[in-house]
């Protein structure tokens, strides 16, 4: 779990704060509708609940995996 936390922090925390916060909300068990409201309030960006789901399932894991692959190769 520590390695996963470190991978998430390295990949998202500074470069993609919106994605990082979305991940935190998902881990906390919030619904996509709640996440949509919170992200709009914090980042002044409104995404559809479908887009939030796609980020969670596709984009965020891809960013983390690619970052870890790059770190491994370095």
N, CA, C and O atoms as a Maestro MAE file, in Angstrom:
{
 s_m_m2io_version
 :::
 2.0.0
}

f_m_ct {
 s_m_title
 :::
 protein
 m_atom[296] {
  # First column is atom index #
  i_m_mmod_type
  r_m_x_coord
  r_m_y_coord
  r_m_z_coord
  i_m_residue_number
  s_m_chain_name
  s_m_pdb_residue_name
  s_m_pdb_atom_name
  i_m_atomic_number
  :::
  1 25 0.823 -1.198 0.000 1 A "UNK " " N  " 7
  2 3 0.000 0.000 0.000 1 A "UNK " " CA " 6
  3 2 0.870 1.265 0.000 1 A "UNK " " C  " 6
  4 15 0.521 2.272 -0.617 1 A "UNK " " O  " 8
  5 25 1.981 1.194 0.688 2 A "UNK " " N  " 7
  6 3 2.871 2.357 0.723 2 A "UNK " " CA " 6
  7 2 3.407 2.650 -0.670 2 A "UNK " " C  " 6
  8 15 3.497 3.810 -1.070 2 A "UNK " " O  " 8
  9 25 3.764 1.604 -1.410 3 A "UNK " " N  " 7
  10 3 4.261 1.798 -2.771 3 A "UNK " " CA " 6
  11 2 3.182 2.403 -3.665 3 A "UNK " " C  " 6
  12 15 3.475 3.266 -4.492 3 A "UNK " " O  " 8
  13 25 1.949 1.960 -3.506 4 A "UNK " " N  " 7
  14 3 0.850 2.525 -4.289 4 A "UNK " " CA " 6
  15 2 0.627 3.988 -3.928 4 A "UNK " " C  " 6
  16 15 0.433 4.821 -4.813 4 A "UNK " " O  " 8
  17 25 0.652 4.305 -2.645 5 A "UNK " " N  " 7
  18 3 0.512 5.699 -2.219 5 A "UNK " " CA " 6
  19 2 1.609 6.567 -2.830 5 A "UNK " " C  " 6
  20 15 1.347 7.668 -3.313 5 A "UNK " " O  " 8
  21 25 2.838 6.059 -2.801 6 A "UNK " " N  " 7
  22 3 3.956 6.812 -3.370 6 A "UNK " " CA " 6
  23 2 3.799 6.983 -4.879 6 A "UNK " " C  " 6
  24 15 4.112 8.046 -5.416 6 A "UNK " " O  " 8
  25 25 3.320 5.953 -5.560 7 A "UNK " " N  " 7
  26 3 3.116 6.029 -7.006 7 A "UNK " " CA " 6
  27 2 2.037 7.053 -7.352 7 A "UNK " " C  " 6
  28 15 2.191 7.828 -8.296 7 A "UNK " " O  " 8
  29 25 0.960 7.055 -6.597 8 A "UNK " " N  " 7
  30 3 -0.132 8.009 -6.824 8 A "UNK " " CA " 6
  31 2 0.357 9.430 -6.573 8 A "UNK " " C  " 6
  32 15 0.101 10.329 -7.375 8 A "UNK " " O  " 8
  33 25 1.053 9.632 -5.472 9 A "UNK " " N  " 7
  34 3 1.569 10.970 -5.169 9 A "UNK " " CA " 6
  35 2 2.519 11.462 -6.252 9 A "UNK " " C  " 6
  36 15 2.431 12.610 -6.687 9 A "UNK " " O  " 8
  37 25 3.429 10.592 -6.686 10 A "UNK " " N  " 7
  38 3 4.417 10.981 -7.697 10 A "UNK " " CA " 6
  39 2 3.766 11.301 -9.039 10 A "UNK " " C  " 6
  40 15 4.209 12.207 -9.745 10 A "UNK " " O  " 8
  41 25 2.733 10.570 -9.387 11 A "UNK " " N  " 7
  42 3 2.115 10.738 -10.701 11 A "UNK " " CA " 6
  43 2 1.089 11.868 -10.740 11 A "UNK " " C  " 6
  44 15 0.972 12.553 -11.756 11 A "UNK " " O  " 8
  45 25 0.355 12.071 -9.669 12 A "UNK " " N  " 7
  46 3 -0.806 12.960 -9.737 12 A "UNK " " CA " 6
  47 2 -0.748 14.216 -8.880 12 A "UNK " " C  " 6
  48 15 -1.223 15.272 -9.297 12 A "UNK " " O  " 8
  49 25 -0.184 14.114 -7.713 13 A "UNK " " N  " 7
  50 3 -0.354 15.177 -6.721 13 A "UNK " " CA " 6
  51 2 0.038 16.561 -7.228 13 A "UNK " " C  " 6
  52 15 -0.730 17.510 -7.066 13 A "UNK " " O  " 8
  53 25 1.204 16.696 -7.832 14 A "UNK " " N  " 7
  54 3 1.651 18.014 -8.293 14 A "UNK " " CA " 6
  55 2 1.230 18.326 -9.726 14 A "UNK " " C  " 6
  56 15 0.877 19.463 -10.038 14 A "UNK " " O  " 8
  57 25 1.266 17.326 -10.588 15 A "UNK " " N  " 7
  58 3 0.993 17.544 -12.012 15 A "UNK " " CA " 6
  59 2 -0.497 17.607 -12.332 15 A "UNK " " C  " 6
  60 15 -0.916 18.378 -13.196 15 A "UNK " " O  " 8
  61 25 -1.289 16.805 -11.644 16 A "UNK " " N  " 7
  62 3 -2.725 16.693 -11.923 16 A "UNK " " CA " 6
  63 2 -3.529 16.783 -10.620 16 A "UNK " " C  " 6
  64 15 -4.109 15.785 -10.192 16 A "UNK " " O  " 8
  65 25 -3.574 17.944 -9.993 17 A "UNK " " N  " 7
  66 3 -4.277 18.041 -8.703 17 A "UNK " " CA " 6
  67 2 -5.765 17.693 -8.777 17 A "UNK " " C  " 6
  68 15 -6.322 17.156 -7.820 17 A "UNK " " O  " 8
  69 25 -6.411 17.994 -9.904 18 A "UNK " " N  " 7
  70 3 -7.825 17.649 -10.045 18 A "UNK " " CA " 6
  71 2 -8.002 16.132 -10.040 18 A "UNK " " C  " 6
  72 15 -8.890 15.616 -9.362 18 A "UNK " " O  " 8
  73 25 -7.173 15.422 -10.780 19 A "UNK " " N  " 7
  74 3 -7.253 13.959 -10.817 19 A "UNK " " CA " 6
  75 2 -6.923 13.368 -9.451 19 A "UNK " " C  " 6
  76 15 -7.540 12.392 -9.023 19 A "UNK " " O  " 8
  77 25 -5.953 13.960 -8.777 20 A "UNK " " N  " 7
  78 3 -5.578 13.490 -7.449 20 A "UNK " " CA " 6
  79 2 -6.759 13.632 -6.492 20 A "UNK " " C  " 6
  80 15 -7.068 12.710 -5.738 20 A "UNK " " O  " 8
  81 25 -7.406 14.772 -6.524 21 A "UNK " " N  " 7
  82 3 -8.548 14.982 -5.624 21 A "UNK " " CA " 6
  83 2 -9.702 14.053 -5.981 21 A "UNK " " C  " 6
  84 15 -10.389 13.548 -5.093 21 A "UNK " " O  " 8
  85 25 -9.919 13.824 -7.273 22 A "UNK " " N  " 7
  86 3 -10.959 12.894 -7.706 22 A "UNK " " CA " 6
  87 2 -10.682 11.500 -7.144 22 A "UNK " " C  " 6
  88 15 -11.593 10.827 -6.662 22 A "UNK " " O  " 8
  89 25 -9.433 11.075 -7.206 23 A "UNK " " N  " 7
  90 3 -9.050 9.773 -6.678 23 A "UNK " " CA " 6
  91 2 -9.309 9.689 -5.173 23 A "UNK " " C  " 6
  92 15 -9.807 8.676 -4.681 23 A "UNK " " O  " 8
  93 25 -8.976 10.738 -4.459 24 A "UNK " " N  " 7
  94 3 -9.216 10.774 -3.012 24 A "UNK " " CA " 6
  95 2 -10.712 10.657 -2.718 24 A "UNK " " C  " 6
  96 15 -11.119 9.915 -1.824 24 A "UNK " " O  " 8
  97 25 -11.521 11.389 -3.469 25 A "UNK " " N  " 7
  98 3 -12.966 11.315 -3.261 25 A "UNK " " CA " 6
  99 2 -13.501 9.918 -3.546 25 A "UNK " " C  " 6
  100 15 -14.355 9.421 -2.812 25 A "UNK " " O  " 8
  101 25 -13.009 9.281 -4.601 26 A "UNK " " N  " 7
  102 3 -13.457 7.925 -4.934 26 A "UNK " " CA " 6
  103 2 -13.068 6.945 -3.836 26 A "UNK " " C  " 6
  104 15 -13.864 6.087 -3.452 26 A "UNK " " O  " 8
  105 25 -11.862 7.071 -3.340 27 A "UNK " " N  " 7
  106 3 -11.409 6.190 -2.256 27 A "UNK " " CA " 6
  107 2 -12.277 6.391 -1.016 27 A "UNK " " C  " 6
  108 15 -12.556 5.439 -0.286 27 A "UNK " " O  " 8
  109 25 -12.697 7.621 -0.785 28 A "UNK " " N  " 7
  110 3 -13.567 7.926 0.356 28 A "UNK " " CA " 6
  111 2 -14.992 7.425 0.158 28 A "UNK " " C  " 6
  112 15 -15.802 7.486 1.082 28 A "UNK " " O  " 8
  113 25 -15.309 6.924 -1.053 29 A "UNK " " N  " 7
  114 3 -16.624 6.348 -1.304 29 A "UNK " " CA " 6
  115 2 -17.691 7.331 -1.729 29 A "UNK " " C  " 6
  116 15 -18.882 7.036 -1.630 29 A "UNK " " O  " 8
  117 25 -17.285 8.484 -2.195 30 A "UNK " " N  " 7
  118 3 -18.272 9.476 -2.622 30 A "UNK " " CA " 6
  119 2 -18.838 9.121 -4.000 30 A "UNK " " C  " 6
  120 15 -18.166 8.488 -4.814 30 A "UNK " " O  " 8
  121 25 -20.063 9.533 -4.242 31 A "UNK " " N  " 7
  122 3 -20.706 9.274 -5.531 31 A "UNK " " CA " 6
  123 2 -20.162 10.239 -6.578 31 A "UNK " " C  " 6
  124 15 -19.574 11.268 -6.246 31 A "UNK " " O  " 8
  125 25 -20.366 9.895 -7.837 32 A "UNK " " N  " 7
  126 3 -19.904 10.766 -8.912 32 A "UNK " " CA " 6
  127 2 -20.587 12.132 -8.864 32 A "UNK " " C  " 6
  128 15 -19.973 13.146 -9.197 32 A "UNK " " O  " 8
  129 25 -21.839 12.161 -8.455 33 A "UNK " " N  " 7
  130 3 -22.556 13.439 -8.347 33 A "UNK " " CA " 6
  131 2 -21.926 14.322 -7.262 33 A "UNK " " C  " 6
  132 15 -21.760 15.526 -7.458 33 A "UNK " " O  " 8
  133 25 -21.579 13.727 -6.132 34 A "UNK " " N  " 7
  134 3 -20.900 14.481 -5.069 34 A "UNK " " CA " 6
  135 2 -19.533 14.976 -5.541 34 A "UNK " " C  " 6
  136 15 -19.150 16.119 -5.291 34 A "UNK " " O  " 8
  137 25 -18.815 14.103 -6.221 35 A "UNK " " N  " 7
  138 3 -17.496 14.464 -6.735 35 A "UNK " " CA " 6
  139 2 -17.618 15.612 -7.724 35 A "UNK " " C  " 6
  140 15 -16.815 16.544 -7.706 35 A "UNK " " O  " 8
  141 25 -18.626 15.540 -8.588 36 A "UNK " " N  " 7
  142 3 -18.854 16.596 -9.575 36 A "UNK " " CA " 6
  143 2 -19.038 17.947 -8.879 36 A "UNK " " C  " 6
  144 15 -18.443 18.944 -9.289 36 A "UNK " " O  " 8
  145 25 -19.849 17.978 -7.842 37 A "UNK " " N  " 7
  146 3 -20.090 19.214 -7.100 37 A "UNK " " CA " 6
  147 2 -18.824 19.718 -6.415 37 A "UNK " " C  " 6
  148 15 -18.517 20.909 -6.463 37 A "UNK " " O  " 8
  149 25 -18.097 18.813 -5.784 38 A "UNK " " N  " 7
  150 3 -16.884 19.211 -5.070 38 A "UNK " " CA " 6
  151 2 -15.810 19.733 -6.017 38 A "UNK " " C  " 6
  152 15 -15.148 20.727 -5.718 38 A "UNK " " O  " 8
  153 25 -15.634 19.067 -7.159 39 A "UNK " " N  " 7
  154 3 -14.626 19.511 -8.118 39 A "UNK " " CA " 6
  155 2 -14.995 20.876 -8.704 39 A "UNK " " C  " 6
  156 15 -14.127 21.716 -8.942 39 A "UNK " " O  " 8
  157 25 -16.287 21.082 -8.932 40 A "UNK " " N  " 7
  158 3 -16.723 22.381 -9.440 40 A "UNK " " CA " 6
  159 2 -16.452 23.481 -8.425 40 A "UNK " " C  " 6
  160 15 -16.027 24.580 -8.782 40 A "UNK " " O  " 8
  161 25 -16.699 23.177 -7.169 41 A "UNK " " N  " 7
  162 3 -16.469 24.154 -6.106 41 A "UNK " " CA " 6
  163 2 -14.975 24.447 -5.928 41 A "UNK " " C  " 6
  164 15 -14.584 25.603 -5.761 41 A "UNK " " O  " 8
  165 25 -14.140 23.399 -5.964 42 A "UNK " " N  " 7
  166 3 -12.714 23.569 -5.700 42 A "UNK " " CA " 6
  167 2 -11.918 24.062 -6.902 42 A "UNK " " C  " 6
  168 15 -11.024 24.895 -6.758 42 A "UNK " " O  " 8
  169 25 -12.244 23.546 -8.094 43 A "UNK " " N  " 7
  170 3 -11.436 23.833 -9.278 43 A "UNK " " CA " 6
  171 2 -12.167 24.681 -10.328 43 A "UNK " " C  " 6
  172 15 -11.582 25.063 -11.341 43 A "UNK " " O  " 8
  173 25 -13.435 24.968 -10.078 44 A "UNK " " N  " 7
  174 3 -14.258 25.758 -11.008 44 A "UNK " " CA " 6
  175 2 -14.328 25.098 -12.388 44 A "UNK " " C  " 6
  176 15 -14.332 25.768 -13.421 44 A "UNK " " O  " 8
  177 25 -14.381 23.782 -12.371 45 A "UNK " " N  " 7
  178 3 -14.496 22.987 -13.596 45 A "UNK " " CA " 6
  179 2 -15.634 22.004 -13.389 45 A "UNK " " C  " 6
  180 15 -15.698 21.329 -12.362 45 A "UNK " " O  " 8
  181 25 -16.529 21.921 -14.360 46 A "UNK " " N  " 7
  182 3 -17.649 20.988 -14.239 46 A "UNK " " CA " 6
  183 2 -17.523 19.924 -15.322 46 A "UNK " " C  " 6
  184 15 -17.548 20.218 -16.518 46 A "UNK " " O  " 8
  185 25 -17.387 18.688 -14.873 47 A "UNK " " N  " 7
  186 3 -17.353 17.539 -15.766 47 A "UNK " " CA " 6
  187 2 -18.622 16.722 -15.529 47 A "UNK " " C  " 6
  188 15 -19.186 16.733 -14.434 47 A "UNK " " O  " 8
  189 25 -19.056 16.022 -16.559 48 A "UNK " " N  " 7
  190 3 -20.218 15.153 -16.399 48 A "UNK " " CA " 6
  191 2 -19.840 13.967 -15.512 48 A "UNK " " C  " 6
  192 15 -18.663 13.635 -15.364 48 A "UNK " " O  " 8
  193 25 -20.847 13.343 -14.931 49 A "UNK " " N  " 7
  194 3 -20.577 12.178 -14.088 49 A "UNK " " CA " 6
  195 2 -19.991 11.031 -14.917 49 A "UNK " " C  " 6
  196 15 -19.219 10.221 -14.405 49 A "UNK " " O  " 8
  197 25 -20.359 10.971 -16.187 50 A "UNK " " N  " 7
  198 3 -19.806 9.942 -17.073 50 A "UNK " " CA " 6
  199 2 -18.311 10.181 -17.305 50 A "UNK " " C  " 6
  200 15 -17.519 9.239 -17.336 50 A "UNK " " O  " 8
  201 25 -17.940 11.452 -17.467 51 A "UNK " " N  " 7
  202 3 -16.537 11.781 -17.670 51 A "UNK " " CA " 6
  203 2 -15.726 11.484 -16.410 51 A "UNK " " C  " 6
  204 15 -14.599 10.996 -16.494 51 A "UNK " " O  " 8
  205 25 -16.290 11.772 -15.264 52 A "UNK " " N  " 7
  206 3 -15.623 11.460 -13.996 52 A "UNK " " CA " 6
  207 2 -15.388 9.962 -13.889 52 A "UNK " " C  " 6
  208 15 -14.316 9.526 -13.468 52 A "UNK " " O  " 8
  209 25 -16.381 9.178 -14.266 53 A "UNK " " N  " 7
  210 3 -16.241 7.726 -14.245 53 A "UNK " " CA " 6
  211 2 -15.152 7.267 -15.211 53 A "UNK " " C  " 6
  212 15 -14.373 6.373 -14.881 53 A "UNK " " O  " 8
  213 25 -15.088 7.864 -16.394 54 A "UNK " " N  " 7
  214 3 -14.063 7.502 -17.373 54 A "UNK " " CA " 6
  215 2 -12.673 7.874 -16.865 54 A "UNK " " C  " 6
  216 15 -11.720 7.122 -17.069 54 A "UNK " " O  " 8
  217 25 -12.549 9.010 -16.215 55 A "UNK " " N  " 7
  218 3 -11.260 9.382 -15.632 55 A "UNK " " CA " 6
  219 2 -10.820 8.350 -14.604 55 A "UNK " " C  " 6
  220 15 -9.663 7.929 -14.588 55 A "UNK " " O  " 8
  221 25 -11.740 7.953 -13.756 56 A "UNK " " N  " 7
  222 3 -11.454 7.003 -12.685 56 A "UNK " " CA " 6
  223 2 -11.041 5.637 -13.242 56 A "UNK " " C  " 6
  224 15 -10.115 5.007 -12.730 56 A "UNK " " O  " 8
  225 25 -11.727 5.187 -14.285 57 A "UNK " " N  " 7
  226 3 -11.475 3.851 -14.822 57 A "UNK " " CA " 6
  227 2 -10.324 3.801 -15.819 57 A "UNK " " C  " 6
  228 15 -9.636 2.785 -15.911 57 A "UNK " " O  " 8
  229 25 -10.102 4.881 -16.566 58 A "UNK " " N  " 7
  230 3 -9.143 4.831 -17.670 58 A "UNK " " CA " 6
  231 2 -7.951 5.771 -17.506 58 A "UNK " " C  " 6
  232 15 -6.803 5.329 -17.459 58 A "UNK " " O  " 8
  233 25 -8.224 7.037 -17.423 59 A "UNK " " N  " 7
  234 3 -7.163 8.059 -17.477 59 A "UNK " " CA " 6
  235 2 -6.229 8.009 -16.267 59 A "UNK " " C  " 6
  236 15 -5.009 7.993 -16.428 59 A "UNK " " O  " 8
  237 25 -6.784 7.985 -15.076 60 A "UNK " " N  " 7
  238 3 -5.957 8.017 -13.861 60 A "UNK " " CA " 6
  239 2 -5.059 6.783 -13.762 60 A "UNK " " C  " 6
  240 15 -3.864 6.940 -13.514 60 A "UNK " " O  " 8
  241 25 -5.574 5.567 -13.942 61 A "UNK " " N  " 7
  242 3 -4.678 4.406 -13.891 61 A "UNK " " CA " 6
  243 2 -3.577 4.455 -14.961 61 A "UNK " " C  " 6
  244 15 -2.445 4.038 -14.718 61 A "UNK " " O  " 8
  245 25 -3.924 4.965 -16.136 62 A "UNK " " N  " 7
  246 3 -2.948 5.062 -17.217 62 A "UNK " " CA " 6
  247 2 -1.824 6.025 -16.840 62 A "UNK " " C  " 6
  248 15 -0.652 5.720 -17.061 62 A "UNK " " O  " 8
  249 25 -2.161 7.166 -16.283 63 A "UNK " " N  " 7
  250 3 -1.156 8.144 -15.876 63 A "UNK " " CA " 6
  251 2 -0.231 7.543 -14.822 63 A "UNK " " C  " 6
  252 15 0.987 7.696 -14.904 63 A "UNK " " O  " 8
  253 25 -0.801 6.864 -13.839 64 A "UNK " " N  " 7
  254 3 -0.001 6.270 -12.773 64 A "UNK " " CA " 6
  255 2 0.920 5.190 -13.336 64 A "UNK " " C  " 6
  256 15 2.106 5.149 -13.006 64 A "UNK " " O  " 8
  257 25 0.383 4.324 -14.178 65 A "UNK " " N  " 7
  258 3 1.180 3.240 -14.758 65 A "UNK " " CA " 6
  259 2 2.314 3.777 -15.628 65 A "UNK " " C  " 6
  260 15 3.443 3.295 -15.542 65 A "UNK " " O  " 8
  261 25 2.021 4.765 -16.457 66 A "UNK " " N  " 7
  262 3 3.052 5.334 -17.320 66 A "UNK " " CA " 6
  263 2 4.139 6.025 -16.507 66 A "UNK " " C  " 6
  264 15 5.320 5.933 -16.840 66 A "UNK " " O  " 8
  265 25 3.749 6.704 -15.458 67 A "UNK " " N  " 7
  266 3 4.731 7.366 -14.604 67 A "UNK " " CA " 6
  267 2 5.628 6.348 -13.907 67 A "UNK " " C  " 6
  268 15 6.840 6.543 -13.814 67 A "UNK " " O  " 8
  269 25 5.040 5.276 -13.425 68 A "UNK " " N  " 7
  270 3 5.835 4.238 -12.765 68 A "UNK " " CA " 6
  271 2 6.766 3.535 -13.744 68 A "UNK " " C  " 6
  272 15 7.897 3.195 -13.395 68 A "UNK " " O  " 8
  273 25 6.301 3.320 -14.957 69 A "UNK " " N  " 7
  274 3 7.150 2.710 -15.979 69 A "UNK " " CA " 6
  275 2 8.346 3.614 -16.268 69 A "UNK " " C  " 6
  276 15 9.477 3.141 -16.379 69 A "UNK " " O  " 8
  277 25 8.094 4.896 -16.387 70 A "UNK " " N  " 7
  278 3 9.166 5.866 -16.631 70 A "UNK " " CA " 6
  279 2 10.155 5.872 -15.466 70 A "UNK " " C  " 6
  280 15 11.367 5.858 -15.681 70 A "UNK " " O  " 8
  281 25 9.641 5.894 -14.235 71 A "UNK " " N  " 7
  282 3 10.518 5.884 -13.063 71 A "UNK " " CA " 6
  283 2 11.336 4.601 -12.991 71 A "UNK " " C  " 6
  284 15 12.504 4.632 -12.603 71 A "UNK " " O  " 8
  285 25 10.738 3.487 -13.357 72 A "UNK " " N  " 7
  286 3 11.454 2.219 -13.343 72 A "UNK " " CA " 6
  287 2 12.593 2.220 -14.353 72 A "UNK " " C  " 6
  288 15 13.694 1.758 -14.055 72 A "UNK " " O  " 8
  289 25 12.329 2.736 -15.537 73 A "UNK " " N  " 7
  290 3 13.345 2.760 -16.584 73 A "UNK " " CA " 6
  291 2 14.486 3.723 -16.277 73 A "UNK " " C  " 6
  292 15 15.618 3.515 -16.714 73 A "UNK " " O  " 8
  293 25 14.182 4.772 -15.527 74 A "UNK " " N  " 7
  294 3 15.226 5.713 -15.148 74 A "UNK " " CA " 6
  295 2 16.087 5.117 -14.070 74 A "UNK " " C  " 6
  296 15 17.032 5.758 -13.610 74 A "UNK " " O  " 8
  :::
 }
 m_bond[295] {
  # First column is bond index #
  i_m_from
  i_m_to
  i_m_order
  :::
  1 1 2 1
  2 2 3 1
  3 3 4 2
  4 3 5 1
  5 5 6 1
  6 6 7 1
  7 7 8 2
  8 7 9 1
  9 9 10 1
  10 10 11 1
  11 11 12 2
  12 11 13 1
  13 13 14 1
  14 14 15 1
  15 15 16 2
  16 15 17 1
  17 17 18 1
  18 18 19 1
  19 19 20 2
  20 19 21 1
  21 21 22 1
  22 22 23 1
  23 23 24 2
  24 23 25 1
  25 25 26 1
  26 26 27 1
  27 27 28 2
  28 27 29 1
  29 29 30 1
  30 30 31 1
  31 31 32 2
  32 31 33 1
  33 33 34 1
  34 34 35 1
  35 35 36 2
  36 35 37 1
  37 37 38 1
  38 38 39 1
  39 39 40 2
  40 39 41 1
  41 41 42 1
  42 42 43 1
  43 43 44 2
  44 43 45 1
  45 45 46 1
  46 46 47 1
  47 47 48 2
  48 47 49 1
  49 49 50 1
  50 50 51 1
  51 51 52 2
  52 51 53 1
  53 53 54 1
  54 54 55 1
  55 55 56 2
  56 55 57 1
  57 57 58 1
  58 58 59 1
  59 59 60 2
  60 59 61 1
  61 61 62 1
  62 62 63 1
  63 63 64 2
  64 63 65 1
  65 65 66 1
  66 66 67 1
  67 67 68 2
  68 67 69 1
  69 69 70 1
  70 70 71 1
  71 71 72 2
  72 71 73 1
  73 73 74 1
  74 74 75 1
  75 75 76 2
  76 75 77 1
  77 77 78 1
  78 78 79 1
  79 79 80 2
  80 79 81 1
  81 81 82 1
  82 82 83 1
  83 83 84 2
  84 83 85 1
  85 85 86 1
  86 86 87 1
  87 87 88 2
  88 87 89 1
  89 89 90 1
  90 90 91 1
  91 91 92 2
  92 91 93 1
  93 93 94 1
  94 94 95 1
  95 95 96 2
  96 95 97 1
  97 97 98 1
  98 98 99 1
  99 99 100 2
  100 99 101 1
  101 101 102 1
  102 102 103 1
  103 103 104 2
  104 103 105 1
  105 105 106 1
  106 106 107 1
  107 107 108 2
  108 107 109 1
  109 109 110 1
  110 110 111 1
  111 111 112 2
  112 111 113 1
  113 113 114 1
  114 114 115 1
  115 115 116 2
  116 115 117 1
  117 117 118 1
  118 118 119 1
  119 119 120 2
  120 119 121 1
  121 121 122 1
  122 122 123 1
  123 123 124 2
  124 123 125 1
  125 125 126 1
  126 126 127 1
  127 127 128 2
  128 127 129 1
  129 129 130 1
  130 130 131 1
  131 131 132 2
  132 131 133 1
  133 133 134 1
  134 134 135 1
  135 135 136 2
  136 135 137 1
  137 137 138 1
  138 138 139 1
  139 139 140 2
  140 139 141 1
  141 141 142 1
  142 142 143 1
  143 143 144 2
  144 143 145 1
  145 145 146 1
  146 146 147 1
  147 147 148 2
  148 147 149 1
  149 149 150 1
  150 150 151 1
  151 151 152 2
  152 151 153 1
  153 153 154 1
  154 154 155 1
  155 155 156 2
  156 155 157 1
  157 157 158 1
  158 158 159 1
  159 159 160 2
  160 159 161 1
  161 161 162 1
  162 162 163 1
  163 163 164 2
  164 163 165 1
  165 165 166 1
  166 166 167 1
  167 167 168 2
  168 167 169 1
  169 169 170 1
  170 170 171 1
  171 171 172 2
  172 171 173 1
  173 173 174 1
  174 174 175 1
  175 175 176 2
  176 175 177 1
  177 177 178 1
  178 178 179 1
  179 179 180 2
  180 179 181 1
  181 181 182 1
  182 182 183 1
  183 183 184 2
  184 183 185 1
  185 185 186 1
  186 186 187 1
  187 187 188 2
  188 187 189 1
  189 189 190 1
  190 190 191 1
  191 191 192 2
  192 191 193 1
  193 193 194 1
  194 194 195 1
  195 195 196 2
  196 195 197 1
  197 197 198 1
  198 198 199 1
  199 199 200 2
  200 199 201 1
  201 201 202 1
  202 202 203 1
  203 203 204 2
  204 203 205 1
  205 205 206 1
  206 206 207 1
  207 207 208 2
  208 207 209 1
  209 209 210 1
  210 210 211 1
  211 211 212 2
  212 211 213 1
  213 213 214 1
  214 214 215 1
  215 215 216 2
  216 215 217 1
  217 217 218 1
  218 218 219 1
  219 219 220 2
  220 219 221 1
  221 221 222 1
  222 222 223 1
  223 223 224 2
  224 223 225 1
  225 225 226 1
  226 226 227 1
  227 227 228 2
  228 227 229 1
  229 229 230 1
  230 230 231 1
  231 231 232 2
  232 231 233 1
  233 233 234 1
  234 234 235 1
  235 235 236 2
  236 235 237 1
  237 237 238 1
  238 238 239 1
  239 239 240 2
  240 239 241 1
  241 241 242 1
  242 242 243 1
  243 243 244 2
  244 243 245 1
  245 245 246 1
  246 246 247 1
  247 247 248 2
  248 247 249 1
  249 249 250 1
  250 250 251 1
  251 251 252 2
  252 251 253 1
  253 253 254 1
  254 254 255 1
  255 255 256 2
  256 255 257 1
  257 257 258 1
  258 258 259 1
  259 259 260 2
  260 259 261 1
  261 261 262 1
  262 262 263 1
  263 263 264 2
  264 263 265 1
  265 265 266 1
  266 266 267 1
  267 267 268 2
  268 267 269 1
  269 269 270 1
  270 270 271 1
  271 271 272 2
  272 271 273 1
  273 273 274 1
  274 274 275 1
  275 275 276 2
  276 275 277 1
  277 277 278 1
  278 278 279 1
  279 279 280 2
  280 279 281 1
  281 281 282 1
  282 282 283 1
  283 283 284 2
  284 283 285 1
  285 285 286 1
  286 286 287 1
  287 287 288 2
  288 287 289 1
  289 289 290 1
  290 290 291 1
  291 291 292 2
  292 291 293 1
  293 293 294 1
  294 294 295 1
  295 295 296 2
  :::
 }
}
